[in-house]
Amino acid sequence: MSKMIQNLERVRYFFGKLISVEDFQEEQSYFLNHLRRRNRFLHGWGVIAGL
């Protein structure tokens, strides 16, 4: 699968869940990848991807 066209999956928090360091790292990774994807598709060269 292409590096830019990957499924991003958020960490789902719920009441009573034990949160670990990996959960916070995964959450930060999700948001960084989300921003990178948006910046690449909207602010990159040429026509917006998907049109």
C-alpha positions in Angstrom: 0.0 0.0 0.0 1.2 3.5 -0.8 2.7 5.5 2.0 0.3 8.4 1.5 -2.8 6.3 0.9 -3.0 4.4 4.1 -5.9 4.1 6.5 -5.5 6.2 9.5 -7.0 4.8 12.7 -7.6 6.9 15.8 -7.1 5.6 19.3 -10.6 5.1 20.8 -10.7 6.1 24.4 -13.5 5.1 26.7 -14.3 5.4 30.4 -12.3 2.9 32.4 -9.6 2.3 29.7 -6.1 1.9 31.0 -4.0 4.3 29.0 -0.3 3.5 28.3 2.5 5.4 26.8 2.0 3.6 23.5 -1.6 4.9 23.3 -0.3 8.5 23.5 2.4 7.9 21.0 -0.1 6.3 18.6 -2.4 9.3 19.0 0.4 11.8 18.3 1.4 9.7 15.3 -2.2 9.7 14.0 -2.4 13.5 14.1 1.0 14.0 12.5 0.2 11.6 9.7 -3.2 13.3 9.3 -1.6 16.7 8.9 1.0 15.4 6.6 -1.6 13.9 4.3 -3.7 17.0 4.3 -0.7 19.2 3.6 0.4 17.0 0.7 -3.0 16.8 -0.9 -4.1 20.4 -0.5 -0.8 22.3 -0.6 1.2 20.2 -2.9 1.9 20.7 -6.6 -0.8 20.6 -9.2 -4.4 19.7 -8.9 -5.9 18.6 -5.6 -5.7 14.8 -5.4 -9.0 13.0 -6.0 -10.5 15.5 -8.4 
